[in-house]
Amino acid sequence: MKKVTLLGDSIRQIGYGLKVPELLGSGYSVYQPEDNCRFAKYTLRGVLHEWKNDIQGSDIIHWNNGLWDICDLGDGVFTSEGEYVENMLRVARLLKQLGKVVVFATTTPVNPKHEFNKNSTIVRYNELIVPELNKLGIIINDLYTPVAADIEKYISDDLIHLSEEGVDLCAGMVANIIKSNT
């Protein structure tokens, strides 16, 4: 049986993470924290402490962070570009020690009407982190591009989370990349 870990914010927690175990089937054991992994530094703490033993020995770890980091409640983004890259690389290096294969999912877009998150910032942060993760041998699962192709279809009425169609799309992509890399 292959051991899979899913880490990520609510896009995972109340989104694709609900469907991936079923799509993977009985040959996979899936661990994912009940907690929303929120922003990169929160995930870093969880990987170092609360979730470390559960993640250890994973055949593959699939992880996302970003929407909390790029949120701007009025005084600038929550996590600066430099801090985001630094924290994400720390998470990546730790995950590589805990599992055989690590996959990072790019941050998904939001509806342009969203008050606090902007797609231009999401694109910028994805562009900053992807090349750095590639240097570490992290596999990239680009969830941004297919969701951005039809935001009205794939993003829910709350303007940030995945719709049912978005969950299906992303869950399928996550399950496929897991299967093809284990």
RONU-999045 format. One record per residue (C-alpha): residue number from 1; residue in three letters; x, y, z. Coordinates in steps of 0.001 Angstrom, whole numbers, plus 500000, padded with zeros to 6 digits. Layout:
<nodes>
<node><i>NUM</i><aa>ALA</aa><u>X</u><v>Y</v><w>Z</w></node>
...
</nodes>
This chain:
<nodes>
<node><i>1</i><aa>MET</aa><u>500000</u><v>500000</v><w>500000</w></node>
<node><i>2</i><aa>LYS</aa><u>501296</u><v>503429</v><w>499042</w></node>
<node><i>3</i><aa>LYS</aa><u>501345</u><v>506102</v><w>501751</w></node>
<node><i>4</i><aa>VAL</aa><u>500142</u><v>509523</v><w>500578</w></node>
<node><i>5</i><aa>THR</aa><u>500145</u><v>512801</v><w>502486</w></node>
<node><i>6</i><aa>LEU</aa><u>497986</u><v>515747</v><w>501433</w></node>
<node><i>7</i><aa>LEU</aa><u>498872</u><v>519130</v><w>502938</w></node>
<node><i>8</i><aa>GLY</aa><u>497312</u><v>522458</v><w>502119</w></node>
<node><i>9</i><aa>ASP</aa><u>494888</u><v>525231</v><w>502857</w></node>
<node><i>10</i><aa>SER</aa><u>491107</u><v>525035</v><w>502470</w></node>
<node><i>11</i><aa>ILE</aa><u>491454</u><v>524335</v><w>498734</w></node>
<node><i>12</i><aa>ARG</aa><u>492665</u><v>520937</v><w>499970</w></node>
<node><i>13</i><aa>GLN</aa><u>490775</u><v>520703</v><w>503266</w></node>
<node><i>14</i><aa>ILE</aa><u>487235</u><v>521327</v><w>502002</w></node>
<node><i>15</i><aa>GLY</aa><u>488058</u><v>520835</v><w>498333</w></node>
<node><i>16</i><aa>TYR</aa><u>490112</u><v>518249</v><w>496499</w></node>
<node><i>17</i><aa>GLY</aa><u>491229</u><v>516488</v><w>499702</w></node>
<node><i>18</i><aa>LEU</aa><u>487700</u><v>515180</v><w>500181</w></node>
<node><i>19</i><aa>LYS</aa><u>487721</u><v>513311</v><w>496858</w></node>
<node><i>20</i><aa>VAL</aa><u>491333</u><v>512263</v><w>496305</w></node>
<node><i>21</i><aa>PRO</aa><u>491268</u><v>509231</v><w>498658</w></node>
<node><i>22</i><aa>GLU</aa><u>488308</u><v>507763</v><w>496764</w></node>
<node><i>23</i><aa>LEU</aa><u>489918</u><v>508464</v><w>493389</w></node>
<node><i>24</i><aa>LEU</aa><u>493146</u><v>506787</v><w>494486</w></node>
<node><i>25</i><aa>GLY</aa><u>491370</u><v>503662</v><w>495677</w></node>
<node><i>26</i><aa>SER</aa><u>492330</u><v>500872</v><w>498019</w></node>
<node><i>27</i><aa>GLY</aa><u>496006</u><v>500710</v><w>497084</w></node>
<node><i>28</i><aa>TYR</aa><u>496662</u><v>504006</v><w>498854</w></node>
<node><i>29</i><aa>SER</aa><u>496611</u><v>505124</v><w>502476</w></node>
<node><i>30</i><aa>VAL</aa><u>495969</u><v>508875</v><w>502656</w></node>
<node><i>31</i><aa>TYR</aa><u>496947</u><v>511080</v><w>505593</w></node>
<node><i>32</i><aa>GLN</aa><u>495865</u><v>514697</v><w>505696</w></node>
<node><i>33</i><aa>PRO</aa><u>495597</u><v>516969</v><w>508720</w></node>
<node><i>34</i><aa>GLU</aa><u>492083</u><v>517829</v><w>509788</w></node>
<node><i>35</i><aa>ASP</aa><u>493441</u><v>521332</v><w>510216</w></node>
<node><i>36</i><aa>ASN</aa><u>493561</u><v>523961</v><w>507488</w></node>
<node><i>37</i><aa>CYS</aa><u>497287</u><v>524304</v><w>506768</w></node>
<node><i>38</i><aa>ARG</aa><u>496715</u><v>528040</v><w>506119</w></node>
<node><i>39</i><aa>PHE</aa><u>499836</u><v>530006</v><w>505208</w></node>
<node><i>40</i><aa>ALA</aa><u>503372</u><v>528755</v><w>504558</w></node>
<node><i>41</i><aa>LYS</aa><u>504734</u><v>529479</v><w>508031</w></node>
<node><i>42</i><aa>TYR</aa><u>501795</u><v>527693</v><w>509661</w></node>
<node><i>43</i><aa>THR</aa><u>502464</u><v>524679</v><w>507445</w></node>
<node><i>44</i><aa>LEU</aa><u>506149</u><v>524852</v><w>508365</w></node>
<node><i>45</i><aa>ARG</aa><u>505241</u><v>524635</v><w>512059</w></node>
<node><i>46</i><aa>GLY</aa><u>502896</u><v>521712</v><w>511436</w></node>
<node><i>47</i><aa>VAL</aa><u>505507</u><v>519808</v><w>509432</w></node>
<node><i>48</i><aa>LEU</aa><u>508119</u><v>520417</v><w>512139</w></node>
<node><i>49</i><aa>HIS</aa><u>505826</u><v>519466</v><w>514993</w></node>
<node><i>50</i><aa>GLU</aa><u>502197</u><v>518284</v><w>514892</w></node>
<node><i>51</i><aa>TRP</aa><u>502154</u><v>516343</v><w>511605</w></node>
<node><i>52</i><aa>LYS</aa><u>505760</u><v>515180</v><w>511346</w></node>
<node><i>53</i><aa>ASN</aa><u>505215</u><v>511631</v><w>512601</w></node>
<node><i>54</i><aa>ASP</aa><u>502135</u><v>511166</v><w>510417</w></node>
<node><i>55</i><aa>ILE</aa><u>503987</u><v>512386</v><w>507307</w></node>
<node><i>56</i><aa>GLN</aa><u>507173</u><v>510363</v><w>507926</w></node>
<node><i>57</i><aa>GLY</aa><u>507693</u><v>507605</v><w>505374</w></node>
<node><i>58</i><aa>SER</aa><u>505204</u><v>508894</v><w>502804</w></node>
<node><i>59</i><aa>ASP</aa><u>505674</u><v>507574</v><w>499304</w></node>
<node><i>60</i><aa>ILE</aa><u>504398</u><v>510907</v><w>498036</w></node>
<node><i>61</i><aa>ILE</aa><u>503485</u><v>514239</v><w>499615</w></node>
<node><i>62</i><aa>HIS</aa><u>501200</u><v>516626</v><w>497720</w></node>
<node><i>63</i><aa>TRP</aa><u>501098</u><v>520144</v><w>499132</w></node>
<node><i>64</i><aa>ASN</aa><u>499743</u><v>523610</v><w>498467</w></node>
<node><i>65</i><aa>ASN</aa><u>500043</u><v>527007</v><w>500165</w></node>
<node><i>66</i><aa>GLY</aa><u>499466</u><v>530495</v><w>498875</w></node>
<node><i>67</i><aa>LEU</aa><u>495991</u><v>531975</v><w>499236</w></node>
<node><i>68</i><aa>TRP</aa><u>496538</u><v>532991</v><w>502858</w></node>
<node><i>69</i><aa>ASP</aa><u>500036</u><v>534268</v><w>502091</w></node>
<node><i>70</i><aa>ILE</aa><u>498934</u><v>536610</v><w>499297</w></node>
<node><i>71</i><aa>CYS</aa><u>495861</u><v>537926</v><w>501116</w></node>
<node><i>72</i><aa>ASP</aa><u>495832</u><v>541716</v><w>501469</w></node>
<node><i>73</i><aa>LEU</aa><u>493464</u><v>542966</v><w>504165</w></node>
<node><i>74</i><aa>GLY</aa><u>494452</u><v>546575</v><w>503563</w></node>
<node><i>75</i><aa>ASP</aa><u>498072</u><v>546999</v><w>504576</w></node>
<node><i>76</i><aa>GLY</aa><u>499845</u><v>544770</v><w>502065</w></node>
<node><i>77</i><aa>VAL</aa><u>500108</u><v>541061</v><w>501485</w></node>
<node><i>78</i><aa>PHE</aa><u>500207</u><v>538875</v><w>504583</w></node>
<node><i>79</i><aa>THR</aa><u>503525</u><v>537277</v><w>503619</w></node>
<node><i>80</i><aa>SER</aa><u>506163</u><v>539233</v><w>501713</w></node>
<node><i>81</i><aa>GLU</aa><u>507643</u><v>537705</v><w>498575</w></node>
<node><i>82</i><aa>GLY</aa><u>510974</u><v>536972</v><w>500251</w></node>
<node><i>83</i><aa>GLU</aa><u>509396</u><v>535454</v><w>503340</w></node>
<node><i>84</i><aa>TYR</aa><u>507093</u><v>533315</v><w>501193</w></node>
<node><i>85</i><aa>VAL</aa><u>509953</u><v>531881</v><w>499161</w></node>
<node><i>86</i><aa>GLU</aa><u>512072</u><v>531306</v><w>502277</w></node>
<node><i>87</i><aa>ASN</aa><u>509276</u><v>529551</v><w>504188</w></node>
<node><i>88</i><aa>MET</aa><u>508185</u><v>527478</v><w>501205</w></node>
<node><i>89</i><aa>LEU</aa><u>511737</u><v>526293</v><w>500609</w></node>
<node><i>90</i><aa>ARG</aa><u>512054</u><v>525349</v><w>504276</w></node>
<node><i>91</i><aa>VAL</aa><u>508814</u><v>523345</v><w>504001</w></node>
<node><i>92</i><aa>ALA</aa><u>510024</u><v>521707</v><w>500774</w></node>
<node><i>93</i><aa>ARG</aa><u>513359</u><v>520651</v><w>502262</w></node>
<node><i>94</i><aa>LEU</aa><u>511626</u><v>519159</v><w>505302</w></node>
<node><i>95</i><aa>LEU</aa><u>509075</u><v>517332</v><w>503190</w></node>
<node><i>96</i><aa>LYS</aa><u>511868</u><v>515847</v><w>501072</w></node>
<node><i>97</i><aa>GLN</aa><u>513307</u><v>514373</v><w>504288</w></node>
<node><i>98</i><aa>LEU</aa><u>509937</u><v>512913</v><w>505294</w></node>
<node><i>99</i><aa>GLY</aa><u>508783</u><v>511461</v><w>501976</w></node>
<node><i>100</i><aa>LYS</aa><u>510131</u><v>509921</v><w>498790</w></node>
<node><i>101</i><aa>VAL</aa><u>508404</u><v>512251</v><w>496298</w></node>
<node><i>102</i><aa>VAL</aa><u>507127</u><v>515797</v><w>496890</w></node>
<node><i>103</i><aa>VAL</aa><u>504607</u><v>517590</v><w>494685</w></node>
<node><i>104</i><aa>PHE</aa><u>503669</u><v>521251</v><w>494987</w></node>
<node><i>105</i><aa>ALA</aa><u>500331</u><v>522467</v><w>493642</w></node>
<node><i>106</i><aa>THR</aa><u>500315</u><v>526024</v><w>492369</w></node>
<node><i>107</i><aa>THR</aa><u>497950</u><v>528427</v><w>494094</w></node>
<node><i>108</i><aa>THR</aa><u>494542</u><v>528481</v><w>492462</w></node>
<node><i>109</i><aa>PRO</aa><u>493001</u><v>531709</v><w>491161</w></node>
<node><i>110</i><aa>VAL</aa><u>490145</u><v>533601</v><w>492749</w></node>
<node><i>111</i><aa>ASN</aa><u>487181</u><v>535316</v><w>491199</w></node>
<node><i>112</i><aa>PRO</aa><u>488387</u><v>538809</v><w>490177</w></node>
<node><i>113</i><aa>LYS</aa><u>485646</u><v>540246</v><w>492409</w></node>
<node><i>114</i><aa>HIS</aa><u>487368</u><v>538858</v><w>495529</w></node>
<node><i>115</i><aa>GLU</aa><u>488113</u><v>541763</v><w>497847</w></node>
<node><i>116</i><aa>PHE</aa><u>491351</u><v>540587</v><w>499457</w></node>
<node><i>117</i><aa>ASN</aa><u>493077</u><v>538251</v><w>497001</w></node>
<node><i>118</i><aa>LYS</aa><u>494216</u><v>539274</v><w>493523</w></node>
<node><i>119</i><aa>ASN</aa><u>495118</u><v>536953</v><w>490668</w></node>
<node><i>120</i><aa>SER</aa><u>498028</u><v>539149</v><w>489638</w></node>
<node><i>121</i><aa>THR</aa><u>499580</u><v>538518</v><w>493069</w></node>
<node><i>122</i><aa>ILE</aa><u>498816</u><v>534791</v><w>492864</w></node>
<node><i>123</i><aa>VAL</aa><u>500539</u><v>534616</v><w>489481</w></node>
<node><i>124</i><aa>ARG</aa><u>503537</u><v>536525</v><w>490856</w></node>
<node><i>125</i><aa>TYR</aa><u>503939</u><v>534219</v><w>493871</w></node>
<node><i>126</i><aa>ASN</aa><u>503527</u><v>531107</v><w>491690</w></node>
<node><i>127</i><aa>GLU</aa><u>506200</u><v>532505</v><w>489339</w></node>
<node><i>128</i><aa>LEU</aa><u>508530</u><v>533142</v><w>492284</w></node>
<node><i>129</i><aa>ILE</aa><u>508248</u><v>529738</v><w>493937</w></node>
<node><i>130</i><aa>VAL</aa><u>507954</u><v>527270</v><w>491045</w></node>
<node><i>131</i><aa>PRO</aa><u>511515</u><v>527724</v><w>489681</w></node>
<node><i>132</i><aa>GLU</aa><u>512963</u><v>527503</v><w>493191</w></node>
<node><i>133</i><aa>LEU</aa><u>511057</u><v>524291</v><w>493926</w></node>
<node><i>134</i><aa>ASN</aa><u>512123</u><v>522875</v><w>490563</w></node>
<node><i>135</i><aa>LYS</aa><u>515760</u><v>523330</v><w>491643</w></node>
<node><i>136</i><aa>LEU</aa><u>515013</u><v>521068</v><w>494619</w></node>
<node><i>137</i><aa>GLY</aa><u>513456</u><v>518396</v><w>492421</w></node>
<node><i>138</i><aa>ILE</aa><u>509908</u><v>519129</v><w>493551</w></node>
<node><i>139</i><aa>ILE</aa><u>507261</u><v>518105</v><w>491012</w></node>
<node><i>140</i><aa>ILE</aa><u>504817</u><v>520885</v><w>490111</w></node>
<node><i>141</i><aa>ASN</aa><u>501082</u><v>520261</v><w>489760</w></node>
<node><i>142</i><aa>ASP</aa><u>499770</u><v>523361</v><w>487980</w></node>
<node><i>143</i><aa>LEU</aa><u>496249</u><v>523762</v><w>489359</w></node>
<node><i>144</i><aa>TYR</aa><u>496227</u><v>527488</v><w>488558</w></node>
<node><i>145</i><aa>THR</aa><u>496087</u><v>527290</v><w>484765</w></node>
<node><i>146</i><aa>PRO</aa><u>493080</u><v>524962</v><w>484257</w></node>
<node><i>147</i><aa>VAL</aa><u>491047</u><v>526683</v><w>486987</w></node>
<node><i>148</i><aa>ALA</aa><u>491901</u><v>530123</v><w>485561</w></node>
<node><i>149</i><aa>ALA</aa><u>490631</u><v>528984</v><w>482161</w></node>
<node><i>150</i><aa>ASP</aa><u>487043</u><v>529121</v><w>483487</w></node>
<node><i>151</i><aa>ILE</aa><u>486871</u><v>530894</v><w>486844</w></node>
<node><i>152</i><aa>GLU</aa><u>483072</u><v>531207</v><w>486695</w></node>
<node><i>153</i><aa>LYS</aa><u>482805</u><v>527424</v><w>486415</w></node>
<node><i>154</i><aa>TYR</aa><u>485590</u><v>526358</v><w>488780</w></node>
<node><i>155</i><aa>ILE</aa><u>485400</u><v>528938</v><w>491598</w></node>
<node><i>156</i><aa>SER</aa><u>482399</u><v>528979</v><w>493934</w></node>
<node><i>157</i><aa>ASP</aa><u>480082</u><v>531837</v><w>494821</w></node>
<node><i>158</i><aa>ASP</aa><u>482329</u><v>532744</v><w>497779</w></node>
<node><i>159</i><aa>LEU</aa><u>484819</u><v>533939</v><w>495118</w></node>
<node><i>160</i><aa>ILE</aa><u>487797</u><v>531937</v><w>496472</w></node>
<node><i>161</i><aa>HIS</aa><u>487040</u><v>528251</v><w>497054</w></node>
<node><i>162</i><aa>LEU</aa><u>486553</u><v>525632</v><w>494379</w></node>
<node><i>163</i><aa>SER</aa><u>483063</u><v>524932</v><w>493079</w></node>
<node><i>164</i><aa>GLU</aa><u>481947</u><v>521292</v><w>492785</w></node>
<node><i>165</i><aa>GLU</aa><u>483289</u><v>521302</v><w>489225</w></node>
<node><i>166</i><aa>GLY</aa><u>486533</u><v>522845</v><w>490470</w></node>
<node><i>167</i><aa>VAL</aa><u>486848</u><v>520212</v><w>493185</w></node>
<node><i>168</i><aa>ASP</aa><u>486316</u><v>517472</v><w>490602</w></node>
<node><i>169</i><aa>LEU</aa><u>488888</u><v>519007</v><w>488251</w></node>
<node><i>170</i><aa>CYS</aa><u>491559</u><v>519498</v><w>490924</w></node>
<node><i>171</i><aa>ALA</aa><u>490903</u><v>516176</v><w>492684</w></node>
<node><i>172</i><aa>GLY</aa><u>491373</u><v>514404</v><w>489356</w></node>
<node><i>173</i><aa>MET</aa><u>494617</u><v>516265</v><w>488704</w></node>
<node><i>174</i><aa>VAL</aa><u>495922</u><v>515507</v><w>492200</w></node>
<node><i>175</i><aa>ALA</aa><u>495002</u><v>511818</v><w>492000</w></node>
<node><i>176</i><aa>ASN</aa><u>496567</u><v>511512</v><w>488544</w></node>
<node><i>177</i><aa>ILE</aa><u>499872</u><v>513092</v><w>489533</w></node>
<node><i>178</i><aa>ILE</aa><u>500012</u><v>510897</v><w>492646</w></node>
<node><i>179</i><aa>LYS</aa><u>499348</u><v>507734</v><w>490637</w></node>
<node><i>180</i><aa>SER</aa><u>501887</u><v>508643</v><w>487983</w></node>
<node><i>181</i><aa>ASN</aa><u>504609</u><v>509297</v><w>490570</w></node>
<node><i>182</i><aa>THR</aa><u>504199</u><v>506326</v><w>492936</w></node>
</nodes>
